[in-house]
């Protein structure tokens, strides 16, 4: 057994299996574990998923939210043990792989369209009937 296969085997055991299907443009809740001294609590970070990067154990996402009129972005490793869970709040319709253009947008133009047409049933989200 080669060293590359051993590394891949170790990485596969560390991958999370409960990550929901998230696309760029979706509004998501990221439940982060925060450790303060001996206490541990969960803090929810809600924002728009603007980027996905890499694959496997190294995969990370960038989530952008607006706080007091200014944009705040955080990078989350997808398979980090510090992340309790991910929730998809709203499906957004994006035609690009990276939504960096949202950084310059202000007001209503910052919003993305909701993906309604052709929405397949995703576990946890109701289907839309027309």
FENVEN-V931996 format. One record per pair of residues at least 12 apart in sequence whose ideal C-beta (glycine too) atoms are under 10 Angstrom apart, sorted by the first residue. I is the first residue (numbers start at 1). GAP is how many residues later the second one is. If there is no record, write none. Layout:
I:GAP ; I:GAP
This chain:
7:50 ; 8:48 ; 8:49 ; 10:47 ; 11:45 ; 11:46 ; 11:47 ; 11:68 ; 12:44 ; 12:45 ; 13:44 ; 14:42 ; 14:43 ; 14:65 ; 14:66 ; 14:67 ; 15:41 ; 15:42 ; 15:44 ; 15:63 ; 15:64 ; 16:41 ; 16:43 ; 16:62 ; 16:63 ; 16:64 ; 16:65 ; 16:67 ; 16:69 ; 16:70 ; 17:62 ; 18:67 ; 18:68 ; 19:40 ; 19:42 ; 19:59 ; 19:60 ; 19:64 ; 19:66 ; 19:67 ; 20:65 ; 20:66 ; 20:67 ; 20:68 ; 20:102 ; 20:103 ; 20:104 ; 20:105 ; 21:67 ; 21:70 ; 21:99 ; 21:101 ; 21:102 ; 21:103 ; 21:104 ; 22:27 ; 22:30 ; 22:39 ; 22:41 ; 22:56 ; 22:64 ; 22:65 ; 22:66 ; 22:69 ; 23:26 ; 23:29 ; 23:65 ; 23:68 ; 23:69 ; 23:70 ; 23:71 ; 23:74 ; 23:92 ; 24:24 ; 24:25 ; 24:26 ; 24:27 ; 24:28 ; 24:37 ; 24:38 ; 24:68 ; 24:70 ; 24:71 ; 24:72 ; 24:73 ; 24:74 ; 24:75 ; 24:88 ; 25:23 ; 25:24 ; 25:25 ; 25:65 ; 25:66 ; 25:67 ; 25:68 ; 25:69 ; 25:70 ; 25:71 ; 25:74 ; 25:77 ; 25:87 ; 25:88 ; 25:89 ; 25:90 ; 26:22 ; 26:23 ; 26:37 ; 26:60 ; 26:62 ; 26:63 ; 26:64 ; 26:65 ; 26:66 ; 26:67 ; 26:68 ; 26:86 ; 26:89 ; 27:19 ; 27:20 ; 27:21 ; 27:22 ; 27:36 ; 27:38 ; 27:60 ; 27:61 ; 27:62 ; 27:63 ; 27:64 ; 27:65 ; 27:85 ; 27:87 ; 28:17 ; 28:18 ; 28:19 ; 28:20 ; 28:21 ; 28:33 ; 28:35 ; 28:48 ; 28:58 ; 28:59 ; 28:60 ; 28:61 ; 28:62 ; 28:64 ; 29:15 ; 29:16 ; 29:17 ; 29:18 ; 29:34 ; 29:56 ; 29:57 ; 29:58 ; 29:59 ; 29:60 ; 30:13 ; 30:14 ; 30:15 ; 30:16 ; 30:17 ; 30:19 ; 30:31 ; 30:33 ; 30:44 ; 30:46 ; 30:53 ; 30:54 ; 30:55 ; 30:56 ; 30:57 ; 31:12 ; 31:13 ; 31:14 ; 31:51 ; 31:52 ; 31:53 ; 31:54 ; 31:55 ; 31:56 ; 32:12 ; 32:13 ; 32:42 ; 32:44 ; 32:48 ; 32:50 ; 32:51 ; 32:52 ; 32:53 ; 33:47 ; 33:48 ; 33:49 ; 33:50 ; 33:51 ; 34:48 ; 35:47 ; 42:41 ; 42:42 ; 42:43 ; 43:41 ; 44:40 ; 44:41 ; 44:43 ; 45:18 ; 45:20 ; 45:27 ; 45:29 ; 45:31 ; 45:38 ; 46:17 ; 46:19 ; 46:41 ; 46:43 ; 46:44 ; 47:15 ; 47:16 ; 47:17 ; 47:18 ; 47:19 ; 47:20 ; 47:24 ; 47:25 ; 47:26 ; 47:27 ; 47:42 ; 48:14 ; 48:15 ; 48:16 ; 48:17 ; 48:18 ; 48:23 ; 48:25 ; 48:41 ; 48:42 ; 48:44 ; 48:46 ; 48:51 ; 48:54 ; 48:62 ; 48:63 ; 48:64 ; 49:12 ; 49:13 ; 49:14 ; 49:15 ; 49:27 ; 49:37 ; 49:39 ; 49:43 ; 49:45 ; 49:50 ; 50:12 ; 50:13 ; 50:14 ; 50:21 ; 50:23 ; 50:44 ; 50:46 ; 50:48 ; 50:49 ; 50:50 ; 50:51 ; 50:52 ; 50:53 ; 51:12 ; 51:13 ; 51:22 ; 51:24 ; 51:46 ; 51:47 ; 51:48 ; 51:49 ; 52:26 ; 52:45 ; 52:46 ; 53:22 ; 53:25 ; 53:45 ; 54:23 ; 54:24 ; 55:23 ; 56:22 ; 56:23 ; 57:20 ; 57:21 ; 57:22 ; 58:19 ; 58:20 ; 58:21 ; 59:17 ; 59:18 ; 59:19 ; 59:20 ; 60:15 ; 60:16 ; 60:17 ; 60:18 ; 60:19 ; 60:20 ; 61:13 ; 61:14 ; 61:15 ; 61:16 ; 61:17 ; 61:25 ; 62:12 ; 62:13 ; 62:14 ; 62:36 ; 62:37 ; 62:38 ; 63:12 ; 63:13 ; 63:23 ; 64:35 ; 64:36 ; 64:38 ; 64:39 ; 64:46 ; 66:36 ; 66:40 ; 66:44 ; 69:37 ; 71:31 ; 71:32 ; 71:33 ; 71:34 ; 71:35 ; 71:39 ; 73:27 ; 73:29 ; 73:30 ; 87:37 ; 88:34 ; 88:35 ; 88:36 ; 88:37 ; 89:36 ; 90:22 ; 90:24 ; 90:25 ; 90:35 ; 91:21 ; 91:22 ; 91:23 ; 91:24 ; 91:25 ; 91:28 ; 91:31 ; 91:34 ; 91:37 ; 92:19 ; 92:20 ; 92:21 ; 92:22 ; 92:23 ; 93:19 ; 93:20 ; 93:21 ; 93:22 ; 93:23 ; 93:24 ; 93:25 ; 93:26 ; 94:18 ; 94:19 ; 94:21 ; 95:18 ; 99:13 ; 114:14 ; 115:13 ; 116:12 ; 116:14 ; 117:13
